[in-house]
Amino acid sequence: KLASYTGFTRKYSTSVGDGSNTSYTITHNLNTRAVVVQVYRDSGSYEQVVCDVEHTTVNSATLTFLVAPASSELQVVVIG
């Protein structure tokens, strides 16, 4: 039965930011749009950051920010 069980929670994480782009496509390859996307600063206070999240495909999400994040400023975690 375990071989066919698909209810496991999976996680993908990556850094984003380059100082010029305000939109990033995150390819998580979790094969579902039913994911939770969290973005937070990768240093200092590690506070959560609010941005627009579009569940673009079953394997990717697009994040859009008002201001371009600095180089590797933000950490993105996708859980699905």
Residue pairs with C-beta under 8 A, 6 or more apart in sequence:
9 79
9 80
10 30
10 79
10 80
11 77
11 78
11 79
12 26
12 28
12 29
12 30
12 77
12 78
13 75
13 76
13 77
13 78
14 26
14 75
14 76
15 42
15 72
15 74
15 75
15 76
16 24
16 26
16 39
16 63
16 69
16 72
16 73
16 74
16 75
16 76
17 68
17 69
17 70
17 71
17 72
17 73
17 74
18 68
18 69
18 71
19 68
19 69
19 70
19 71
20 68
21 68
22 64
22 65
22 66
22 67
22 68
23 62
23 63
23 64
23 65
24 62
24 63
24 76
25 56
25 60
25 61
25 62
26 37
26 60
26 61
26 62
26 63
26 76
26 78
27 59
27 60
28 35
28 59
28 60
28 61
28 78
28 80
29 59
30 58
30 59
30 78
30 80
31 58
31 59
32 58
32 80
33 55
33 57
33 58
34 80
35 55
35 61
35 78
35 79
35 80
36 78
36 79
36 80
37 53
37 61
37 63
37 76
37 77
37 78
38 48
38 76
38 77
38 79
39 48
39 49
39 50
39 51
39 63
39 74
39 75
39 76
39 77
40 46
40 47
40 48
40 49
40 74
40 75
40 77
41 47
41 49
41 73
41 74
41 75
42 72
42 73
42 74
42 75
43 73
49 65
49 74
51 63
51 64
51 65
51 66
52 63
52 64
52 65
53 61
53 62
53 63
54 61
54 62
54 64
55 61
56 62
61 78
63 76
